Amino acid sequence: MGQGGYINLINGSPYAWQQTYKHSYQMNAWGFPSTVASGKVQTVYVEWDEAHTTKDDAGEVTYTISNPTSSSFQIQARATSGFMLQNWFSNLMTQNNAVGSTLKFGWKHDGYVNFILSGSENDFSSSNPPVSWMQKNIGSLGPRTLRHITIPGSHDAGMSVRTGGTAGSFPCNTLTQTNSIAGQLNAGARYFDIRPVISAGEYYTGHYSKIGDSWQGGNGQKISEIIAQVNAFTSANRELVILNLSHDLNTDNGNDNYTPFTQKEWDNLFTQLNTTSNLFVAPGDPTTVDLTTLSLNQFIGGNRAAVVMIVEPTSPSLGAFSRAGFYRYAQFNAYNSYSNTNDKNTMINDQLSKMRSVRSNPDGQYFILSWTLTQDAEDVVGCLIEVAPSIVDLGLEANPQMFAQLLNSVTKSTYPNVLYIDSIDSSDVTALAMAINNYINS
């Protein structure tokens, strides 16, 4: 027996991958498929042989992309300095990966790594996409409306740090992300779930729930910090960034009496958010536009950045901000229904079923695929004594199954618009979004 794990081979290109070479030495499992079909995922089990000198364990498998290309790449196993799976771009160039370069995936014992390849000859996209992935693909994505594009999204995006909270909140039941907004932007996320709260008179992000008669939860990043990180990002990367504001709470009113923001509190927040650079004002009447029907070119064509503020609560008046880059949720027209379960299979079946129902055609309602697991009451309490999986742990459990299953469930008529996840820890989710974008347009 040896140490095992998995690699997802994700083919979003219009071509089949044909195996043309395979070799292994001291690998207990190296059984790669002969073909990976277009628009499909193959999950391969890999196992190292730990009964011998493990640094000699090795494997290679070469895939040639079928006609009309003659490109090839090689998945490799190496153990000279710990276990490693990687790809050698032997005769293949993709965005951000040169011919002859090697991309290391790492290794996750009993876990998953991914190799993602999409696009077509002379314009391939793969794992390790460029940070400015929208601008890099503006030729193919620019003419499409937001309803015809898939982007990565972050659930409870500000909750990568705990900057205060109630007695019943711990990182285990409060934090949802491992990277700040800046880190998520650099990983490729473009839709952000921002939940503003007031704490000690200042605006933060928050993650709170009412349990019985009292509120429990914690604060994350400051709103001012998020603005600074978005501004720094869009000054260097001319991308579209969407911030969705919801779940507002004033936590200064006493633990049993948290309240939604008053109009004045919203106005103060809007004034602060109005310092965000590159706020997008829609052409014509910005108070009536459906943003999901605008093309990406209308947002960021001509190498410009765009930031969109979506205000989900219906109570506050936007006033003059409604013509300054702030929009009602109805103007984004998004379906977002989470599964409310900590069971992975229940969540997957629920979300894929909803996707097929809501997105039966490419012009169907904008669809947020909420690929998230929710702690139940036992998990929340279990965090007190550190016996429950954290929200981040649940995200790391759910996310590999998105890579293993989602593309197999996508058609050119039915696909999600936002891949909405916890625990964004790499740019793989962006490569998957581009695989969907390339496949549905191939």
C-alpha atoms as one frame of an Amber mdcrd trajectory, in Angstrom:
protein
   0.000   0.000   0.000   1.030   3.585  -0.547  -0.210   7.133  -0.394  -3.067
   7.868  -2.778  -4.968  10.834  -4.178  -6.719  12.073  -7.318  -6.217  14.318
 -10.313  -9.130  15.753 -12.303  -8.433  15.999 -16.030 -10.821  18.714 -17.254
 -11.183  19.107 -21.026 -13.056  22.274 -21.977 -11.563  22.315 -25.466 -13.435
  21.252 -28.629 -10.912  18.464 -29.176 -10.460  15.033 -27.658  -7.209  14.259
 -25.855  -5.606  11.011 -27.046  -3.101   9.177 -24.865   0.078   8.578 -26.882
   2.536   7.538 -24.159   2.403   6.167 -20.622   5.139   4.986 -18.281   5.553
   4.577 -14.550   8.098   3.276 -12.080   7.171   2.198  -8.553   3.704   3.701
  -8.841   0.958   1.519  -7.366  -1.692   3.303  -9.453  -1.114   5.251 -12.674
  -4.162   4.256 -14.729  -4.937   7.165 -17.013  -7.719   6.893 -19.628  -6.869
   6.445 -23.306  -9.142   9.364 -24.261 -10.582  12.416 -22.534 -13.546  13.609
 -24.583 -14.339  17.249 -25.309 -16.400  18.869 -22.569 -15.748  16.053 -20.105
 -13.870  15.362 -16.882 -11.951  12.205 -16.029 -10.924  11.670 -12.406  -7.812
   9.502 -12.049  -6.594   7.780  -8.892  -2.831   7.985  -8.330  -0.943   6.032
  -5.690   2.734   6.168  -4.791   4.641   3.055  -3.655   5.981   3.754  -0.176
   7.445   0.260   0.232  10.585   1.316  -1.640  12.762   4.409  -1.874  10.017
   6.878  -2.615  12.236   9.430  -4.370  12.430   6.970  -7.280   8.636   6.894
  -7.729   7.747   8.472 -11.068   5.186   8.448 -13.840   4.456  10.126 -17.150
   1.447  10.161 -19.434   1.369  12.145 -22.678  -1.811  13.373 -24.351  -1.935
  14.640 -27.909  -4.793  16.924 -28.815  -6.657  15.468 -31.788  -6.866  17.094
 -35.195  -6.610  19.819 -36.315  -3.885  20.531 -33.741  -0.684  18.632 -33.072
  -0.215  19.962 -29.548   0.722  17.709 -26.662   1.321  17.838 -22.930   2.577
  15.410 -20.307   1.236  14.791 -16.805   4.105  13.777 -14.545   4.582  12.286
 -11.081   7.791  13.178  -9.288   8.987  12.352  -5.756  12.536  13.682  -5.599
  11.524  16.256  -2.968   8.171  15.120  -1.648   5.274  13.897  -3.750   4.375
  16.144  -6.695   2.028  16.010  -9.659   2.760  18.462 -12.457   2.248  19.178
 -16.141   4.959  19.666 -18.721   3.749  21.832 -21.625   5.879  19.794 -24.008
   4.341  21.037 -27.258   1.583  23.321 -26.033   1.344  27.020 -25.239  -1.529
  28.409 -23.169  -2.253  31.811 -21.673   0.407  32.359 -18.985   2.148  29.009
 -19.677   4.953  28.891 -22.260   5.916  25.920 -24.419   8.371  23.802 -22.450
   7.338  25.173 -19.059   6.276  23.017 -16.121   3.275  23.755 -13.902   3.264
  22.115 -10.481  -0.106  21.061  -9.050   1.234  19.827  -5.714  -0.140  16.758
  -3.995  -3.077  16.191  -1.651  -3.185  12.883   0.190  -6.719  11.475  -0.293
  -7.524  14.793  -1.986  -7.668  16.268  -5.464  -5.539  18.370  -7.784  -6.666
  19.596 -11.195  -5.393  20.033 -14.721  -7.733  22.209 -16.778  -7.350  22.914
 -20.495  -9.779  24.734 -22.775  -9.898  26.991 -25.812  -8.699  26.240 -29.308
  -5.526  26.104 -31.361  -3.383  29.237 -30.894  -5.646  30.408 -28.061  -5.590
  27.781 -25.326  -6.421  28.566 -21.693  -5.416  26.319 -18.832  -4.590  26.021
 -15.167  -2.544  29.008 -13.979  -4.558  31.598 -15.948  -3.444  35.247 -16.123
  -4.635  37.558 -13.349  -6.361  39.838 -15.896  -8.186  36.905 -17.418 -11.160
  38.943 -18.653  -8.996  41.364 -20.650  -6.844  38.510 -21.924 -10.004  36.928
 -23.355 -11.838  40.104 -24.313 -11.868  39.048 -27.972 -14.068  36.036 -27.230
 -15.837  37.214 -24.070 -16.288  40.903 -24.894 -19.278  40.589 -27.258 -21.140
  38.291 -24.862 -23.647  39.517 -22.285 -23.101  38.660 -18.633 -25.789  35.976
 -18.989 -23.540  34.252 -21.517 -20.407  34.268 -19.349 -19.280  32.252 -16.315
 -17.210  33.974 -13.612 -15.868  32.901 -10.189 -17.603  34.305  -7.116 -16.872
  34.490  -3.389 -19.427  33.680  -0.682 -19.139  35.853   2.459 -16.158  37.374
   0.719 -14.899  39.595   3.557 -14.610  36.801   6.093 -10.979  35.737   5.757
 -10.071  37.224   9.149 -11.955  37.601  12.424 -11.623  41.154  13.722 -14.128
  40.899  16.569 -17.391  39.217  17.399 -19.660  37.647  19.973 -18.804  35.092
  22.633 -20.204  32.249  20.535 -18.190  33.027  17.403 -14.908  31.378  16.531
 -12.895  31.187  13.309 -14.409  27.711  12.858 -18.002  29.004  12.536 -17.314
  32.524  11.283 -14.588  32.498   8.635 -15.472  31.425   5.100 -12.396  32.395
   3.083  -8.652  31.830   3.412  -7.627  34.885   1.371  -8.479  38.576   1.596
 -10.449  40.344  -1.132  -7.090  41.228  -2.715  -6.063  37.570  -2.747  -9.414
  36.494  -4.165  -9.207  39.131  -6.915  -5.739  37.894  -7.863  -7.076  34.327
  -7.950  -9.698  35.478 -10.467 -12.864  36.004  -8.408 -15.044  38.773  -9.873
 -18.328  38.529  -7.909 -18.171  39.270  -4.175 -20.781  38.728  -1.464 -20.205
  41.716   0.849 -22.197  41.763   4.120 -21.765  45.154   5.807 -22.106  45.609
   9.555 -21.551  48.496  11.932 -19.258  47.691  14.844 -17.979  50.341  17.280
 -19.241  52.940  14.831 -17.221  51.631  11.863 -18.180  49.624   8.791 -16.933
  46.059   8.537 -17.990  42.921   6.763 -19.750  40.464   9.059 -21.077  36.950
   9.348 -23.926  36.773  11.870 -26.953  34.585  12.610 -29.708  34.894  15.171
 -29.787  31.945  17.551 -32.797  32.058  19.825 -33.055  35.609  21.146 -29.444
  36.609  20.569 -27.182  37.276  17.612 -23.923  35.359  17.238 -21.136  35.952
  14.759 -18.073  37.973  13.953 -16.567  40.759  11.892 -14.187  40.380   8.967
 -12.374  42.889   6.811 -13.123  46.601   7.143 -15.071  48.114   4.271 -12.349
  50.769   3.919  -9.760  48.015   3.502 -11.861  46.307   0.824 -12.214  49.591
  -1.090  -8.437  50.082  -0.971  -7.814  46.539  -2.221 -10.327  46.851  -5.070
  -8.842  50.211  -6.076  -5.315  48.806  -6.091  -6.450  45.848  -8.168  -8.365
  47.808 -10.811  -5.544  50.319 -11.173  -3.347  47.449 -12.376  -5.968  45.134
 -13.921  -8.737  46.513 -16.113 -11.327  43.963 -15.047 -15.019  43.871 -14.062
 -15.643  43.597 -10.313 -19.144  43.105  -8.868 -19.825  43.792  -5.171 -23.203
  42.580  -3.883 -24.251  44.232  -0.585 -26.634  42.334   1.697 -27.296  41.188
   5.287 -26.741  44.665   6.778 -26.671  44.787  10.593 -25.912  47.395  13.216
 -24.195  45.381  15.953 -23.856  48.378  18.275 -27.479  48.072  19.454 -26.991
  45.244  21.944 -26.661  41.502  21.352 -30.400  40.806  21.326 -31.300  43.867
  19.276 -29.169  44.000  16.104 -31.067  45.951  13.470 -30.826  46.574   9.725
 -29.258  49.863   8.716 -31.278  53.046   8.845 -31.338  55.264   5.763 -28.684
  57.482   7.325 -26.447  54.477   8.000 -26.871  53.348   4.392 -26.103  56.852
   3.123 -22.908  56.922   5.172 -21.912  53.548   3.729 -22.741  54.656   0.180
 -20.601  57.757   0.680 -17.687  55.589   1.779 -18.170  53.118  -1.083 -18.397
  56.001  -3.536 -14.631  56.430  -3.115 -14.201  53.188  -5.068 -12.456  53.870
  -8.359 -13.959  52.988 -11.746 -17.585  52.805 -10.620 -19.634  51.798 -13.670
 -22.513  54.005 -14.776 -24.672  52.198 -17.328 -25.520  54.004 -20.576 -28.994
  55.484 -20.952 -31.018  55.367 -17.756 -28.906  53.534 -15.173 -31.908  53.232
 -12.836 -33.770  50.824 -15.148 -31.014  48.837 -16.880 -30.752  45.054 -16.484
 -27.007  44.709 -16.053 -27.043  41.027 -17.002 -28.083  41.938 -20.555 -25.065
  44.207 -21.125 -22.000  42.848 -22.884 -18.640  42.568 -21.198 -17.381  45.100
 -23.748 -19.846  47.643 -22.389 -18.229  47.268 -18.985 -14.513  46.905 -19.731
 -14.046  47.161 -23.503 -11.304  49.564 -24.552  -9.060  48.373 -21.703 -10.958
  50.032 -18.878 -11.985  48.693 -15.465 -15.522  48.650 -14.078 -16.857  48.194
 -10.542 -20.563  47.564  -9.978 -22.291  47.991  -6.605 -25.441  45.889  -6.157
 -27.676  46.782  -3.189 -29.777  43.749  -2.297 -32.031  45.147   0.501 -35.024
  47.012  -0.917 -35.491  49.395   2.016 -32.789  52.025   1.446 -33.252  54.745
  -1.111 -30.270  54.995  -3.453 -30.948  58.645  -4.175 -28.224  60.220  -6.289
 -26.105  57.065  -5.920 -28.494  55.317  -8.336 -26.762  57.262 -11.125 -23.245
  56.836  -9.746 -22.631  53.090 -10.066 -25.065  51.713  -7.448 -27.914  49.412
  -8.568 -30.898  47.565  -7.182 -30.697  43.777  -6.964 -33.566  43.582  -9.462
 -31.244  45.228 -11.967 -28.888  42.290 -11.669 -31.738  39.761 -11.910 -29.822
  36.911 -10.260 -31.163  33.594  -8.980 -29.313  32.646  -5.796 -30.661  29.819
  -3.652 -28.257  27.958  -1.391 -28.863  24.357  -0.354 -28.677  24.857   3.447
 -27.047  21.501   4.117 -23.706  20.170   5.310 -24.101  17.060   3.138 -22.015
  17.268  -0.015 -24.139  15.012  -2.208 -27.389  16.717  -1.203 -25.910  20.097
  -2.087 -24.588  18.923  -5.449 -27.888  17.362  -6.510 -29.808  20.423  -5.358
 -27.620  22.955  -7.166 -27.385  21.032 -10.436 -31.151  20.506 -10.419 -31.733
  24.226  -9.892 -29.280  25.062 -12.664 -31.107  22.831 -15.136 -34.440  24.348
 -14.126 -33.439  28.028 -14.133 -30.930  27.955 -16.997 -32.774  25.850 -19.554
 -31.455  28.190 -22.263 -28.592  30.713 -22.482 -30.978  33.650 -22.059 -32.508
  32.257 -18.885 -32.224  34.092 -15.586 -28.717  34.911 -14.384 -27.769  31.948
 -12.189 -25.485  31.823  -9.162 -24.347  28.243  -8.526 -24.122  28.230  -4.732
 -21.581  25.429  -4.310 -21.401  25.881  -0.547 -21.991  23.718   2.512 -23.669
  25.125   5.628 -22.907  24.103   9.182 -25.866  22.697  11.066 -26.577  23.584
  14.707 -24.437  20.690  15.950 -21.487  21.871  13.847 -21.820  25.438  15.125
 -21.801  24.283  18.744 -19.057  21.767  17.993 -16.783  24.646  17.077 -16.750
  25.551  20.771 -14.839  22.381  21.569 -13.113  22.031  18.195 -14.840  18.806
  17.161 -16.711  20.095  14.111 -15.535  20.827  10.570 -15.066  24.552  10.029
 -16.817  26.438   7.230 -13.456  26.614   5.466 -13.085  22.834   5.882 -16.539
  22.317   4.368 -15.530  24.504   1.429 -12.393  22.458   0.896 -14.597  19.335
   0.926 -17.125  20.721  -1.570 -14.847  22.468  -4.059 -13.050  19.395  -5.490
 -16.412  17.956  -6.513 -17.148  21.073  -8.561 -14.051  20.316 -10.626 -14.913
  16.611 -10.828 -18.588  16.978 -11.765 -19.632  20.393 -13.049 -18.323  20.353
 -16.623 -19.931  16.943 -17.150 -23.287  18.585 -16.270 -22.832  21.653 -18.474
 -24.300  21.931 -21.958 -24.083  24.751 -24.478 -27.585  25.766 -23.378 -27.341
  25.157 -19.625 -24.488  26.515 -17.534 -23.980  28.682 -14.426 -23.037  32.349
 -14.461 -21.259  32.510 -11.081 -19.231  29.713  -9.487 -19.991  30.805  -5.918
 -17.758  29.132  -3.345 -16.085  29.282   0.042 -12.352  28.711   0.530 -10.951
  30.220  -2.679  -7.386  28.970  -2.368  -6.142  28.968  -5.976  -6.873  30.211
  -9.493  -8.252  26.791 -10.502 -11.815  28.102 -10.175 -10.957  30.750 -12.793
  -9.519  28.131 -15.140 -12.753  26.151 -14.693 -14.849  29.245 -15.462 -12.835
  29.760 -18.641 -13.251  26.084 -19.536 -17.026  26.563 -19.363 -16.807  29.818
 -21.330 -14.687  28.227 -24.027 -16.704  25.030 -24.220 -20.108  26.718 -24.602
 -18.687  28.900 -27.380 -16.772  26.141 -29.199
